[in-house]
Amino acid sequence: MRRYCDKSGLIWVAPGSVRYDLTDMEFLLPWLLDMQAGAYPVEPTGGYIEGKRSGISSHAFYEAACQVAAEIDRRLAMCGLDHYLVIDSYCHGLTDEQIARRNWFTVWEVQHRIHNAVSYISSGTCPRWLDCSGCGEEQDCRKLKRMRELGKVRQVYTYQDWKLYKNKEEGRKLKYTKKV
């Protein structure tokens, strides 16, 4: 498992070590368009260089980058319009003000929607919208075993449910108002 961190946080993660948590998403989202094209971020110690990797493998060098990008994109697709707000912010480098003007939202709404979408997709290896039945990892999942020991049931959330849950948790209600 190759992960490199410094004082500011995660600076690189190998494609096979991506955990799809918040730190991984914050690192990988700006690279999403490049990964879809087959280029993975450069490893600081020299293993992966400009999308290529050292060593022999039975897979193409760009396959791992495309697989990580496809998983992130699949997760973002669950977020509806907020998917495009995240792409505009992280991949295209638009400011919150530019995104708000383009979509007729307030800046607060844009920031809140992006935050909700990124927190929704940052659920770890088990997506929030799938229950554990039928999962290939069900027998080996430590998280599921721990929950069963505690007598808990895994909650399954759609994106709309997640937004309501997060807003209740934060003690506020969503009130989206479009400018006319």
C-alpha positions as CSV (number, residue, x, y, z in Angstrom):
1,M,0.0,0.0,0.0
2,R,1.7,3.1,-1.2
3,R,0.5,6.5,0.2
4,Y,2.7,9.5,0.7
5,C,1.7,12.2,3.2
6,D,3.4,15.4,4.4
7,K,2.4,18.0,6.9
8,S,-0.4,19.4,4.7
9,G,-2.0,16.0,4.1
10,L,-2.0,13.4,1.3
11,I,0.3,14.1,-1.6
12,W,0.0,10.9,-3.5
13,V,-1.7,7.5,-3.4
14,A,-1.2,4.4,-5.6
15,P,-4.2,3.4,-7.7
16,G,-4.5,0.1,-5.9
17,S,-4.5,1.9,-2.5
18,V,-7.3,4.3,-3.1
19,R,-9.8,4.1,-0.2
20,Y,-12.3,6.6,-1.6
21,D,-12.3,8.6,1.7
22,L,-12.3,12.3,1.9
23,T,-8.5,12.8,1.7
24,D,-8.3,10.6,-1.4
25,M,-11.2,12.4,-3.0
26,E,-9.6,15.8,-2.3
27,F,-6.4,14.6,-3.9
28,L,-7.9,12.8,-6.9
29,L,-10.8,15.0,-8.0
30,P,-8.5,17.7,-9.6
31,W,-7.0,14.8,-11.7
32,L,-10.3,13.3,-12.7
33,L,-10.2,14.4,-16.4
34,D,-6.5,13.4,-16.8
35,M,-7.2,10.0,-15.2
36,Q,-10.1,9.5,-17.7
37,A,-7.6,10.0,-20.4
38,G,-5.3,7.4,-18.8
39,A,-2.8,9.7,-17.0
40,Y,-2.3,9.2,-13.2
41,P,-0.7,11.8,-11.0
42,V,3.1,11.5,-10.8
43,E,4.4,9.6,-7.8
44,P,6.8,11.7,-5.7
45,T,9.5,8.9,-5.4
46,G,9.5,8.0,-9.1
47,G,7.4,4.8,-9.6
48,Y,4.5,6.2,-11.7
49,I,5.8,8.9,-14.1
50,E,3.4,10.8,-16.4
51,G,0.9,8.0,-16.4
52,K,3.4,5.2,-16.9
53,R,4.7,2.8,-14.3
54,S,7.9,0.8,-13.8
55,G,7.8,-2.9,-13.7
56,I,6.1,-5.6,-15.7
57,S,2.4,-6.1,-15.7
58,S,-0.3,-7.9,-17.7
59,H,-2.4,-4.7,-17.8
60,A,-1.9,-1.5,-19.8
61,F,-0.2,1.3,-17.9
62,Y,-3.3,3.5,-18.2
63,E,-5.8,0.9,-17.0
64,A,-5.5,1.7,-13.3
65,A,-6.0,5.4,-13.8
66,C,-9.1,4.8,-15.9
67,Q,-10.5,2.4,-13.3
68,V,-10.1,4.9,-10.5
69,A,-11.6,7.7,-12.6
70,A,-14.6,5.4,-13.6
71,E,-15.3,4.7,-9.9
72,I,-15.1,8.3,-8.9
73,D,-17.3,9.3,-11.9
74,R,-19.8,6.5,-11.0
75,R,-20.0,7.9,-7.5
76,L,-20.5,11.4,-8.7
77,A,-23.2,10.4,-11.1
78,M,-25.4,9.6,-8.1
79,C,-25.4,13.3,-7.2
80,G,-27.4,14.7,-10.1
81,L,-26.6,18.4,-10.9
82,D,-24.1,18.6,-8.0
83,H,-21.9,16.2,-10.1
84,Y,-21.3,19.0,-12.6
85,L,-20.7,21.6,-9.8
86,V,-18.0,19.4,-8.4
87,I,-16.4,18.9,-11.9
88,D,-16.5,22.7,-12.5
89,S,-14.9,23.4,-9.2
90,Y,-12.3,20.7,-9.0
91,C,-11.5,19.9,-12.6
92,H,-12.1,23.1,-14.5
93,G,-10.9,25.4,-11.7
94,L,-13.9,27.7,-11.7
95,T,-14.5,29.7,-8.6
96,D,-17.6,29.4,-6.5
97,E,-18.8,32.8,-7.7
98,Q,-18.4,31.8,-11.4
99,I,-20.3,28.5,-10.8
100,A,-23.0,30.4,-8.9
101,R,-23.5,32.9,-11.7
102,R,-23.5,30.2,-14.4
103,N,-26.2,28.1,-12.5
104,W,-28.3,30.9,-10.9
105,F,-27.4,29.9,-7.4
106,T,-26.0,31.8,-4.5
107,V,-22.4,31.2,-3.5
108,W,-23.4,29.6,-0.3
109,E,-25.6,27.1,-2.2
110,V,-22.8,26.2,-4.5
111,Q,-20.4,25.7,-1.6
112,H,-23.0,23.6,0.2
113,R,-23.9,21.5,-2.8
114,I,-20.2,20.8,-3.6
115,H,-19.5,19.9,0.1
116,N,-22.6,17.6,0.2
117,A,-21.6,15.8,-3.1
118,V,-17.9,15.3,-2.0
119,S,-18.9,14.0,1.4
120,Y,-21.4,11.6,-0.2
121,I,-18.9,10.1,-2.6
122,S,-16.3,9.9,0.1
123,S,-17.9,6.9,1.8
124,G,-14.8,4.6,1.6
125,T,-14.7,1.4,-0.3
126,C,-18.4,0.6,0.4
127,P,-20.6,3.2,-1.3
128,R,-23.4,4.7,0.8
129,W,-26.1,3.7,-1.6
130,L,-25.5,0.0,-1.5
131,D,-26.4,-2.4,1.2
132,C,-24.1,-5.3,2.0
133,S,-26.2,-8.0,0.7
134,G,-24.8,-9.3,-2.6
135,C,-21.4,-7.6,-2.0
136,G,-18.5,-9.8,-2.9
137,E,-16.6,-8.6,0.1
138,E,-19.5,-9.4,2.6
139,Q,-17.7,-12.4,4.2
140,D,-14.4,-10.5,4.8
141,C,-15.8,-7.0,5.6
142,R,-14.5,-5.9,9.0
143,K,-16.9,-3.0,9.1
144,L,-19.9,-5.2,8.6
145,K,-18.7,-7.7,11.3
146,R,-18.2,-4.9,13.8
147,M,-21.6,-3.5,13.1
148,R,-23.2,-7.0,13.6
149,E,-21.3,-7.3,16.9
150,L,-22.8,-4.0,18.0
151,G,-26.3,-5.0,16.8
152,K,-26.4,-2.2,14.2
153,V,-27.7,-2.3,10.7
154,R,-25.9,-0.6,7.9
155,Q,-27.8,2.5,6.7
156,V,-28.3,2.9,2.9
157,Y,-28.6,6.5,1.7
158,T,-29.6,8.0,-1.6
159,Y,-28.1,11.3,-2.3
160,Q,-31.3,13.1,-1.3
161,D,-31.5,11.2,1.9
162,W,-27.8,12.0,2.6
163,K,-28.4,15.7,2.2
164,L,-31.3,15.6,4.7
165,Y,-29.2,13.4,7.1
166,K,-26.2,15.8,6.9
167,N,-28.3,18.8,7.4
168,K,-30.1,17.3,10.4
169,E,-26.7,16.3,11.8
170,E,-25.4,19.9,11.3
171,G,-28.6,21.3,12.8
172,R,-29.8,23.3,9.8
173,K,-32.3,22.8,7.0
174,L,-31.7,23.3,3.3
175,K,-33.5,26.1,1.7
176,Y,-32.4,26.4,-1.9
177,T,-33.7,29.5,-3.6
178,K,-32.9,30.3,-7.2
179,K,-32.4,33.9,-8.3
180,V,-34.9,35.1,-10.8
